[in-house]
Amino acid sequence: MSLNDGRSAVPVVKLTDITQVYGTGDAAVHALRGISLDVAQGEYVAIMGPSGSGKSTLMNVLGCLDVASSGTYRLAGNDVKILEENQLARIRNRQIGFVFQSFNLVPRMSALANVELPLVYGRVGRAERRERAHEALDSVGLSSRANHQPQELSGGQQQRVAIARALVTSPTLLLADEP
């Protein structure tokens, strides 16, 4: 079933009453309290709030880096809570693109090699991996800097390499911390 605008009827992200509690008893920190959210395919959502409001915790749950204490998280219709660690790793590699605030580029690797990393982990063949990484760098305007290491790139160029790396797998969900 699809909606009139061509989007899938199943939300890409469906959070229902998500809570995240760290610690126990008097030391318990309630980082998330009853978060419910649906995000449709093609939709852009910004989560804003002051420091300590749970934005990073929510991003970790959305990125399958952390499992919520309670509630349900469905990514493209799949309940992530019932998945095993190897299945979650596969989802993080193939369905979720991450752009971290600090970029997390490998210093001794070229921009091209950094963009190829998710494809290496996804066991994509060398020729296809190289082609897709070049296309991703071209899409962010950095094809001419493919052989440069991160320290040879400006901060903005490093961020674009990180974006290309996040996009190279054509993820279902793209998460950007402090975009």
Residue pairs with C-beta under 8 A, 6 or more apart in sequence:
1 9
2 8
2 9
3 9
3 40
7 40
7 41
7 42
8 40
8 41
10 76
10 77
11 38
11 39
11 40
11 41
11 74
12 39
12 40
12 41
12 43
12 75
12 76
12 172
12 173
13 37
13 38
13 39
13 62
13 73
13 74
13 75
13 173
14 37
14 38
14 39
14 72
14 73
14 74
15 35
15 36
15 37
15 38
15 61
15 62
15 71
15 72
15 73
16 36
16 71
16 72
16 73
16 74
17 34
17 35
17 36
17 70
17 71
17 72
18 32
18 34
18 35
18 36
18 58
18 61
18 68
18 70
18 71
18 72
18 73
19 30
19 32
19 33
19 34
19 35
19 68
19 69
19 70
19 71
20 30
20 31
20 32
20 54
20 57
20 58
20 61
20 66
20 68
20 69
21 28
21 29
21 30
21 31
21 69
22 28
22 29
22 31
23 29
31 54
31 57
32 54
32 57
32 58
32 61
32 68
34 71
35 54
35 58
35 71
37 45
39 45
47 55
47 58
47 59
48 55
49 55
56 177
57 66
59 175
59 177
60 66
61 67
61 68
61 73
62 73
62 96
62 173
62 175
63 92
63 96
63 98
63 175
64 75
64 80
64 88
64 91
64 92
64 96
65 92
67 80
67 81
68 81
72 79
72 81
73 79
73 80
73 81
74 80
75 91
75 95
75 96
75 172
75 173
76 95
76 172
78 91
80 88
80 91
83 91
92 98
93 118
93 121
93 122
93 169
94 122
94 169
94 171
95 169
95 171
95 172
95 173
96 171
96 172
96 173
96 174
96 175
97 118
97 165
97 166
97 167
97 169
97 171
97 173
97 174
97 175
98 166
98 175
98 176
98 177
99 159
99 162
99 163
99 166
99 174
99 175
99 176
99 177
99 179
100 162
100 177
101 177
101 178
103 150
103 158
103 159
103 161
103 162
104 162
105 111
105 114
105 150
105 158
105 161
105 162
105 165
106 113
106 114
106 117
106 150
107 149
107 150
107 151
108 149
109 117
109 149
109 150
110 146
110 147
110 148
110 149
111 137
111 142
111 145
111 146
111 147
111 148
111 149
111 150
111 153
111 157
111 161
111 164
112 130
112 133
112 134
112 137
112 146
112 147
114 150
114 161
114 162
114 165
115 133
115 136
115 137
115 161
115 164
115 165
115 168
116 129
116 130
116 133
116 168
117 165
118 165
118 168
118 169
119 128
119 129
119 132
119 133
119 168
119 169
120 129
122 169
124 132
132 168
133 146
133 164
133 168
134 143
134 146
136 164
136 165
136 167
136 168
137 143
137 145
137 146
137 161
137 164
139 164
139 167
140 160
140 161
140 163
140 164
140 167
141 160
142 157
142 160
142 161
142 164
145 152
145 153
145 157
150 158
150 161
153 161
166 174
166 176
167 174
